[in-house]
Every structure is written in C-alpha cells, then in structure tokens.
Amino acid sequence: MKENQKITFTQTLSVIPLTELDAIRSELIAGAKKASGKAYAPYSNFRVGAAVILEDGQIFTANNQENICFPVGVCAERILLGYTHANQPDLRPAILAIVAQKSDNSGFATVSPCGLCRQSISEYEMKFKHPIEILMYRPDGTVLQANGIDALLPFKFEDLNQ
C-alpha cells in the first residue's frame, strides 16, 4: 500500500511579558479585562472580554453574552467585530485582545478564540486584505501574540466564489 502524502504546517506565537507591551497593547488588555467583568455568563460563569483598536485609533470593547439555550449565546470577539463593523464599516480592525476570567472567580485563564470566532476574524482579514494582530492574555503575566488568524486557523474557509 502506498503511503499517503503528509502536510506539515508550523505556526509561531510570540510570548510577551505584559510589562513589555507598548501603551496601546497594554490599554487593549486592560480594556478586555474590564469588559470580561461585565460579561453575562450565568450558566458557565466563564467571562470573556475583548478589545479592538481600529486603524484610526478608536478602541471598542465587548464581552460574551450567554443564553439558557447555549447555541444562542454570542462570544465577545464576534460581538465586538460585528459591532465595530456595523458602525465603522470602512475602518480595519488592527489589533484584537482577548481576556477570560475563570469560572470559579479565582483569577484569569488562558483563552484563544473559538472556531466560530476564528472564522469571523478571518472574514475581516479577507475583507480588509490585512492580518489582525491577536493578543491572548495569560494568567502568568504574559500575552500570546499571533500576527494574524493564519497562526490559529490554518485550514480556514476562503472565498468560495473564486
């Protein structure tokens, strides 16, 4: 039997101490932390906050909103990107920060965008033809930095009309 061809892909994320972030990235992490505290998560108690800076410097925040019917809930990242695009459709999201609080209220947890959010981020990268830097806060005082969604979603859906 012939051996199947294998595809290997490798992505690199940077690990940056929070103390070494520039002022804008620090502000985004702080905004996402604050937003996570306002999340509506009565069922999972897993509160996620997100912050984005648009190319013109405007910063927006959002958080996850749960529903007793679980699939109806919406993630912080999708609320945030949808809101900013609805109100500023011509401004590119430049940097997205994500923070999650643990369900037992004992601190923060490392979190990355779920699959739906990853595909949503990809959609805005395709629209604006530019990667969105993604910052994921970690409770050890560091931030994971991805220079675009390709690092987190290697087999994304792309324009199916081409």
N, CA and C of each residue as an Amber inpcrd file, in Angstrom:
protein
   486
   0.8400000  -1.1810000   0.0000000   0.0000000   0.0000000   0.0000000
   0.8830000   1.2420000   0.0000000   0.5530000   2.1620000  -0.8610000
   1.3020000   3.4050000  -0.9730000   1.0300000   4.2840000   0.2530000
   2.0870000   4.8890000   0.7770000   1.9350000   5.7730000   1.9370000
   1.3010000   7.0930000   1.5030000   0.3520000   7.5680000   2.2920000
  -0.3090000   8.8410000   1.9960000   0.6570000  10.0010000   2.1500000
   0.4460000  10.9930000   1.3300000   1.2250000  12.2220000   1.4380000
   0.8490000  12.9190000   2.7400000   1.8050000  13.5540000   3.3740000
   1.5590000  14.2860000   4.6100000   1.8200000  15.7710000   4.3870000
   1.0150000  16.5720000   5.0350000   1.1930000  18.0200000   5.0060000
   1.5600000  18.4550000   6.4100000   2.6320000  19.1930000   6.5160000
   3.0630000  19.7050000   7.8110000   2.9640000  21.2170000   7.7970000
   2.4080000  21.7620000   8.8530000   2.3870000  23.2130000   8.9710000
   2.8150000  23.5750000  10.3850000   3.5380000  24.6580000  10.4760000
   4.0410000  25.1330000  11.7570000   3.7390000  26.6120000  11.8740000
   3.2270000  26.9960000  13.0030000   2.9510000  28.4050000  13.2670000
   3.6800000  28.8120000  14.5360000   4.0210000  30.0500000  14.6280000
   4.7330000  30.5580000  15.7920000   3.9380000  31.6870000  16.4260000
   3.7600000  31.5830000  17.7370000   3.1630000  32.6600000  18.5160000
   4.2600000  33.2470000  19.3850000   4.2430000  34.5380000  19.5620000
   5.2030000  35.1820000  20.4600000   4.6290000  35.2000000  21.8650000
   5.4940000  35.0300000  22.8630000   5.1200000  35.1530000  24.2690000
   5.7780000  36.4300000  24.7760000   4.9540000  37.3970000  25.1460000
   5.4580000  38.7160000  25.5290000   5.0540000  39.0110000  26.9690000
   6.0060000  39.3510000  27.8340000   5.6270000  39.7680000  29.1900000
   4.7350000  41.0080000  29.1210000   3.7090000  41.0270000  29.9460000
   2.7810000  42.1590000  29.9640000   3.5180000  43.4720000  30.1770000
   4.5710000  43.4290000  30.9560000   5.3440000  44.6410000  31.2600000
   6.1030000  45.1750000  30.0530000   6.2290000  44.3660000  28.9950000
   6.9580000  44.7910000  27.8040000   6.0440000  45.2240000  26.6550000
   4.7380000  45.1980000  26.8900000   3.8160000  45.6570000  25.8490000
   3.8680000  47.1730000  25.7440000   3.6490000  47.6800000  24.5450000
   3.5670000  49.1340000  24.3910000   2.2460000  49.6260000  24.9890000
   2.0780000  50.9400000  25.0340000   0.9150000  51.5420000  25.6940000
  -0.4060000  51.1040000  25.0610000  -0.4620000  51.0320000  23.7430000
  -1.7070000  50.6510000  23.0590000  -2.0920000  49.2230000  23.4030000
  -1.1630000  48.2890000  23.3100000  -1.4610000  46.8890000  23.6030000
  -1.8200000  46.7010000  25.0760000  -1.1440000  47.4170000  25.9590000
  -1.4830000  47.3650000  27.3890000  -2.9010000  47.8720000  27.6200000
  -3.2590000  48.9540000  26.9270000  -4.6060000  49.5100000  27.0560000
  -5.6570000  48.5250000  26.5460000  -5.3480000  47.8090000  25.4780000
  -6.2870000  46.8210000  24.9510000  -6.4840000  45.6740000  25.9370000
  -5.4030000  45.1800000  26.5280000  -5.5200000  44.1070000  27.5230000
  -6.3410000  44.5970000  28.7130000  -6.0580000  45.8010000  29.1990000
  -6.8080000  46.3630000  30.3300000  -8.2900000  46.5120000  29.9810000
  -8.5780000  46.9630000  28.7770000  -9.9670000  47.1100000  28.3460000
 -10.6850000  45.7760000  28.2540000  -9.9930000  44.7660000  27.7530000
 -10.5820000  43.4270000  27.6580000 -10.8260000  42.8500000  29.0510000
  -9.8880000  43.0900000  29.9760000 -10.0870000  42.6330000  31.3630000
 -11.3390000  43.2680000  31.9570000 -11.4560000  44.5710000  31.7990000
 -12.6100000  45.2910000  32.3390000 -13.9040000  44.7770000  31.7100000
 -13.8920000  44.5780000  30.4030000 -15.0790000  44.0770000  29.7040000
 -15.4520000  42.6760000  30.1800000 -14.4550000  41.8410000  30.4850000
 -14.7560000  40.4760000  30.9340000 -15.5460000  40.4940000  32.2400000
 -15.2970000  41.4850000  33.0810000 -16.0210000  41.5920000  34.3420000
 -17.4880000  41.9420000  34.1710000 -17.8640000  42.4120000  32.9900000
 -19.2530000  42.7980000  32.7140000 -19.9880000  41.7560000  31.8660000
 -19.3270000  40.6420000  31.5690000 -19.9410000  39.6220000  30.7150000
 -21.1930000  39.0430000  31.3710000 -22.1240000  38.6270000  30.5420000
 -23.3210000  37.9490000  31.0270000 -23.1000000  36.4580000  30.8020000
 -22.6800000  35.7660000  31.8620000 -22.3420000  34.3440000  31.7620000
 -22.8780000  33.5830000  32.9730000 -24.2030000  33.6020000  33.1910000
 -24.7570000  32.9660000  34.3840000 -24.7300000  31.4390000  34.3550000
 -24.4860000  30.8390000  33.2190000 -24.5300000  29.3840000  33.1040000
 -23.1500000  28.7620000  33.1850000 -22.1870000  29.3190000  32.4950000
 -20.8190000  28.7830000  32.5380000 -19.9550000  29.5380000  33.5360000
 -20.3330000  30.7690000  33.8480000 -19.5090000  31.6660000  34.6730000
 -18.1380000  31.9060000  34.0600000 -17.9840000  31.6310000  32.7890000
 -16.7270000  31.8560000  32.0750000 -16.8830000  33.1700000  31.3290000
 -16.2750000  34.1950000  31.8670000 -16.4780000  35.5440000  31.3490000
 -15.3120000  35.9610000  30.4610000 -15.6290000  36.3000000  29.2310000
 -14.6130000  36.6800000  28.2510000 -14.8220000  38.1390000  27.8530000
 -13.7280000  38.8680000  27.7850000 -13.7560000  40.2440000  27.3100000
 -12.8310000  40.3910000  26.1220000 -13.1680000  41.2970000  25.2460000
 -12.3350000  41.5530000  24.0720000 -12.2640000  43.0570000  23.8440000
 -11.1550000  43.4840000  23.3000000 -10.9620000  44.8900000  22.9420000
 -10.2980000  44.9370000  21.5750000 -10.6690000  45.9280000  20.7870000
 -10.0830000  46.0850000  19.4610000  -9.7350000  47.5500000  19.2460000
  -8.6470000  47.7600000  18.5470000  -8.3150000  49.1090000  18.0900000
  -8.4410000  49.1060000  16.5750000  -9.1750000  50.0850000  16.0780000
  -9.3250000  50.2310000  14.6370000  -8.1440000  51.0200000  14.0890000
  -7.9870000  50.9790000  12.7920000  -6.8290000  51.6220000  12.1690000
  -6.7430000  53.1180000  12.4400000  -7.8530000  53.7480000  12.8160000
  -7.8270000  55.1820000  13.1140000  -7.5870000  55.4750000  14.5940000
  -7.3860000  54.4240000  15.4010000  -7.0900000  54.6110000  16.8190000
  -8.2740000  54.4640000  17.7540000  -9.4900000  54.3270000  17.2270000
 -10.6520000  54.1200000  18.0950000 -10.5620000  52.7500000  18.7540000
 -10.9000000  52.6940000  20.0460000 -10.8950000  51.4390000  20.7930000
 -12.3140000  51.1180000  21.2280000 -12.7000000  49.8640000  21.0510000
 -14.0060000  49.3690000  21.4650000 -13.8040000  48.1040000  22.2870000
 -14.7570000  47.8140000  23.1830000 -14.7090000  46.5870000  23.9700000
 -16.0630000  45.8910000  23.9140000 -16.0580000  44.6090000  24.2280000
 -17.2890000  43.8240000  24.3080000 -17.0120000  42.5990000  25.1750000
 -18.0620000  41.8420000  25.4520000 -17.9250000  40.6260000  26.2520000
 -18.9300000  39.5820000  25.7880000 -18.7490000  38.3660000  26.2870000
 -19.6510000  37.2930000  25.8810000 -21.0170000  37.4590000  26.5470000
 -22.0500000  37.0070000  25.8410000 -23.4310000  37.0900000  26.3020000
 -24.0680000  35.7130000  26.1440000 -24.2870000  35.0440000  27.2800000
 -24.8480000  33.6960000  27.2350000 -26.3720000  33.7310000  27.1620000
 -26.9270000  32.5700000  26.8650000 -28.3610000  32.3730000  26.8120000
 -28.6270000  30.9870000  27.3630000 -29.7600000  30.7920000  28.0020000
 -30.0790000  29.4860000  28.5620000 -30.0670000  28.4020000  27.4760000
 -30.3800000  28.7840000  26.2480000 -30.2590000  27.8980000  25.0910000
 -28.8530000  28.1240000  24.5320000 -27.8980000  27.2880000  24.9470000
 -26.4770000  27.5440000  24.7180000 -26.0860000  28.0170000  23.3170000
 -26.6020000  27.4310000  22.2420000 -26.1400000  27.9060000  20.9250000
 -26.5090000  29.3540000  20.6210000 -27.4320000  29.9300000  21.3730000
 -27.8760000  31.2930000  21.1180000 -26.8940000  32.3230000  21.6780000
 -26.0840000  31.9320000  22.6530000 -25.0940000  32.8470000  23.2210000
 -24.0980000  33.3060000  22.1670000 -23.4690000  34.4480000  22.4320000
 -22.5210000  35.0080000  21.4680000 -21.2070000  35.3230000  22.1680000
 -20.1210000  35.0130000  21.4930000 -18.7750000  35.2480000  22.0220000
 -18.4090000  36.7310000  21.9730000 -17.5110000  37.1200000  22.8560000
 -17.0540000  38.5120000  22.9360000 -16.4550000  38.9880000  21.6200000
 -15.6510000  38.1450000  20.9930000 -14.9540000  38.5500000  19.7780000
 -15.9280000  38.8470000  18.6410000 -16.9570000  37.9900000  18.4970000
 -17.9100000  38.1960000  17.4030000 -18.8090000  39.3970000  17.6610000
 -19.2020000  39.5940000  18.9220000 -19.9800000  40.7970000  19.2400000
 -19.1580000  42.0330000  18.8970000 -17.9090000  42.0330000  19.3210000
 -17.0360000  43.1880000  19.1310000 -16.7940000  43.4820000  17.6510000
 -16.4200000  42.4770000  16.8980000 -16.1430000  42.7010000  15.4770000
 -17.4050000  43.0860000  14.7100000 -18.5260000  42.4660000  15.0500000
 -19.7800000  42.8180000  14.3890000 -20.2040000  44.2480000  14.6910000
 -20.0770000  44.6400000  15.9560000 -20.4570000  45.9990000  16.3460000
 -19.5640000  47.0360000  15.6710000 -18.2650000  46.8110000  15.7230000
 -17.3680000  47.8090000  15.1340000 -17.5720000  47.8990000  13.6230000
 -17.7980000  46.7600000  12.9790000 -18.0050000  46.7910000  11.5330000
 -19.3420000  47.4340000  11.1790000 -20.3650000  47.1970000  11.9930000
 -21.6700000  47.8060000  11.7350000 -21.6020000  49.3270000  11.8410000
 -20.7530000  49.8190000  12.7270000 -20.6670000  51.2590000  12.9650000
 -19.5200000  51.9470000  12.2410000 -18.4950000  51.2000000  11.9040000
 -17.3250000  51.7510000  11.2030000 -16.9280000  50.7800000  10.0840000
 -17.7890000  50.5840000   9.0840000 -17.5540000  49.5340000   8.0940000
 -16.3120000  49.7070000   7.2280000 -15.7640000  50.9010000   7.1840000
 -14.5950000  51.1290000   6.3360000 -13.2890000  51.1680000   7.1120000
 -13.3640000  50.9510000   8.4270000 -12.1500000  51.0070000   9.2490000
 -11.7110000  49.5990000   9.6360000 -10.4760000  49.3000000   9.3390000
  -9.9000000  47.9730000   9.5680000  -9.5950000  47.7440000  11.0480000
 -10.0010000  46.5770000  11.5860000  -9.5560000  46.2070000  12.9270000
  -8.0580000  45.8980000  12.8660000  -7.2630000  46.5430000  13.7060000
  -5.8110000  46.3690000  13.6500000  -5.3060000  45.3530000  14.6700000
  -5.7390000  45.4990000  15.9190000  -5.2820000  44.6140000  16.9950000
  -6.4890000  44.2170000  17.8310000  -6.5960000  42.9340000  18.1460000
  -7.6810000  42.3830000  18.9500000  -7.0820000  41.7290000  20.1870000
  -7.5720000  42.0970000  21.3740000  -7.1030000  41.4980000  22.6280000
  -8.2410000  40.7090000  23.2620000  -7.8910000  39.5570000  23.8540000
  -8.8880000  38.6750000  24.4600000  -8.4240000  38.2890000  25.8600000
  -9.3550000  38.3620000  26.8160000  -9.0780000  38.0150000  28.2110000
 -10.2510000  37.1870000  28.7280000  -9.9800000  36.1830000  29.5670000
 -11.0480000  35.3780000  30.1620000 -10.8400000  35.2420000  31.6630000
 -11.9360000  35.3660000  32.4050000 -11.9090000  35.1340000  33.8460000
 -12.3480000  33.7030000  34.1150000 -11.6920000  33.0450000  35.0810000
 -12.0440000  31.6770000  35.4410000 -13.4560000  31.6140000  36.0060000
 -14.0990000  30.4700000  35.8040000 -15.4750000  30.3090000  36.2630000
 -15.5940000  30.3110000  37.7830000 -14.5080000  29.9870000  38.4920000
 -14.5720000  29.9860000  39.9610000 -14.1650000  31.3290000  40.5670000
 -14.0170000  32.3370000  39.7130000 -13.6580000  33.6990000  40.1430000
 -12.2950000  33.7900000  40.8150000 -11.4230000  32.8290000  40.5690000
 -10.1090000  32.8210000  41.2220000  -9.0340000  33.5330000  40.4070000
  -9.3970000  34.1390000  39.3360000  -8.4050000  34.8290000  38.5100000
  -8.7250000  34.6690000  37.0400000  -7.6840000  34.7200000  36.2510000
  -7.8520000  34.6730000  34.8020000  -7.4030000  33.3240000  34.2460000
  -7.8520000  33.0220000  33.0470000  -7.4990000  31.7850000  32.3540000
  -6.9500000  32.1410000  30.9780000  -6.0820000  31.2970000  30.4660000
  -5.6140000  31.4790000  29.0960000  -6.7580000  31.1060000  28.1610000
  -6.9900000  31.9280000  27.1710000  -8.0690000  31.6510000  26.2290000
  -7.6340000  32.0870000  24.8360000  -8.1320000  31.3660000  23.8520000
  -7.9410000  31.7670000  22.4590000  -9.3240000  31.7720000  21.8110000
  -9.4770000  32.4140000  20.6870000 -10.7940000  32.4550000  20.0440000
 -11.2840000  31.0520000  19.6910000 -12.5900000  30.8300000  19.8440000
 -13.1710000  29.5500000  19.4450000 -13.1730000  29.4610000  17.9150000
 -13.5810000  28.3380000  17.3840000 -13.5830000  28.1440000  15.9390000
 -14.4610000  29.1400000  15.1910000 -15.6550000  29.4190000  15.7260000
 -16.5360000  30.3990000  15.0780000 -15.8790000  31.7720000  15.0460000
 -15.2720000  32.1540000  16.1580000 -14.6170000  33.4660000  16.2160000
 -13.4100000  33.5160000  15.2900000 -12.6750000  32.4200000  15.2160000
 -11.5150000  32.3880000  14.3200000 -11.9510000  32.6190000  12.8790000
 -13.0360000  31.9680000  12.4820000 -13.5160000  32.1500000  11.1170000
 -14.0440000  33.5680000  10.9110000 -14.6580000  34.1470000  11.9430000
 -15.1310000  35.5360000  11.8460000 -13.9640000  36.5050000  11.7050000
 -12.9110000  36.2840000  12.4720000 -11.7060000  37.1190000  12.3520000
 -11.1510000  37.0010000  10.9380000 -11.1340000  35.7770000  10.4230000
 -10.6480000  35.5350000   9.0650000 -11.4500000  36.3380000   8.0380000
 -12.7510000  36.4260000   8.2380000 -13.6090000  37.1720000   7.3110000
 -13.1820000  38.6350000   7.2210000 -12.8860000  39.2390000   8.3790000
 -12.4700000  40.6500000   8.3640000 -11.0640000  40.8060000   7.7930000
 -10.2050000  39.8240000   8.0090000  -8.8850000  39.8780000   7.3620000
  -9.0360000  39.8090000   5.8480000  -9.9420000  38.9480000   5.3630000
 -10.1600000  38.8590000   3.9170000 -10.7400000  40.1610000   3.3800000
 -11.7230000  40.7210000   4.0980000 -12.3560000  41.9610000   3.6310000
 -11.3410000  43.0860000   3.5010000 -10.4960000  43.2440000   4.5210000
  -9.5550000  44.3610000   4.5360000  -8.1900000  44.0080000   3.9520000
  -8.0270000  42.7290000   3.5540000  -6.7690000  42.2690000   2.9530000
  -5.5670000  42.6110000   3.8380000  -5.7490000  42.3490000   5.1440000
  -4.6970000  42.6710000   6.1040000  -4.9050000  41.8150000   7.3550000
  -3.8360000  41.2430000   7.9020000  -3.9910000  40.4460000   9.1210000
  -4.3790000  41.3090000  10.3240000  -5.0810000  40.6920000  11.2600000
  -5.4210000  41.3270000  12.5330000  -4.5230000  40.6980000  13.5910000
  -3.7380000  41.5070000  14.2520000  -2.9000000  41.0030000  15.3440000
  -3.8200000  40.5770000  16.4870000  -3.5560000  39.4000000  17.0670000
  -4.3920000  38.8680000  18.1390000  -3.5410000  38.7030000  19.3920000
  -4.0050000  39.3020000  20.4930000  -3.3320000  39.2040000  21.7850000
  -4.2040000  38.3840000  22.7240000  -3.6270000  37.3440000  23.3290000
  -4.3620000  36.4780000  24.2470000  -3.6770000  36.5100000  25.6070000
  -4.3530000  37.0960000  26.5780000  -3.7870000  37.2720000  27.9150000
  -3.6610000  35.9280000  28.6260000  -2.5440000  35.7570000  29.3440000
  -2.3160000  34.5490000  30.1400000  -2.1270000  34.9510000  31.6000000
  -2.6100000  34.1300000  32.5220000  -2.5580000  34.4980000  33.9360000
  -1.1490000  34.5660000  34.5180000  -0.1540000  34.1020000  33.7970000
   1.2250000  34.1840000  34.3060000   1.8590000  35.5440000  34.0220000
   1.0540000  36.4820000  33.5180000   1.5720000  37.8210000  33.2520000
   2.1910000  37.9740000  31.8800000   1.8850000  37.0540000  30.9890000
   2.3700000  37.1500000  29.6140000   1.1810000  37.2170000  28.6580000
   1.4830000  37.5450000  27.4330000   0.4770000  37.6280000  26.3820000
   0.9760000  36.8060000  25.2010000   0.1000000  35.9640000  24.6580000
   0.4100000  35.2740000  23.4060000   0.0230000  36.2060000  22.2710000
   0.9140000  36.3620000  21.3180000   0.6710000  37.2590000  20.1900000
   0.6980000  36.4600000  18.8960000  -0.4050000  36.5310000  18.1580000
  -0.4800000  35.9300000  16.8270000  -0.5530000  37.0630000  15.8160000
   0.2540000  36.9830000  14.7990000   0.2700000  38.0350000  13.7740000
  -0.7090000  37.7160000  12.6530000  -1.9410000  37.4850000  13.0280000
  -2.9840000  37.1570000  12.0620000  -3.6190000  35.8240000  12.3870000
  -4.7800000  35.5850000  11.8230000  -5.5570000  34.3910000  12.1390000
  -4.9400000  33.1180000  11.5740000  -4.0970000  33.2130000  10.5570000
  -3.4850000  32.0040000   9.9930000  -2.7490000  31.1870000  11.0440000
  -2.2110000  31.8430000  12.0590000  -1.4970000  31.1280000  13.1190000
  -2.4370000  30.2680000  13.9520000  -3.7210000  30.6110000  13.9740000
  -4.6960000  29.8780000  14.7820000  -5.6920000  29.0840000  13.9520000
  -5.7650000  29.3540000  12.6600000  -6.7580000  28.7180000  11.7950000
  -6.1370000  28.3890000  10.4410000  -5.3180000  27.3430000  10.4010000
  -4.5800000  27.0600000   9.1630000  -5.4430000  26.5860000   7.9910000
  -6.5820000  25.9710000   8.2500000  -7.4240000  25.4700000   7.1560000
  -8.7560000  26.2070000   7.1320000  -8.6680000  27.5170000   7.0480000
  -9.8640000  28.3560000   7.0990000 -10.6440000  28.2920000   5.7910000
 -11.9280000  28.6370000   5.8830000 -12.7260000  28.8360000   4.6800000
 -12.2350000  30.1100000   4.0230000 -12.1580000  30.0820000   2.7090000
 -11.7650000  31.2760000   1.9770000 -12.8680000  31.5910000   0.9800000
 -12.6750000  32.5710000   0.1540000 -13.6980000  32.9920000  -0.7930000
 -14.0830000  31.8140000  -1.6830000 -15.2930000  31.3290000  -1.5010000
 -15.7550000  30.1650000  -2.2550000 -16.2070000  30.5290000  -3.6660000
 -16.2280000  31.8180000  -3.9820000 -16.6360000  32.2670000  -5.3140000
 -15.4670000  32.3880000  -6.2790000 -14.2760000  32.1170000  -5.8110000
 -13.1020000  32.2370000  -6.6860000 -12.6580000  30.8760000  -7.1610000
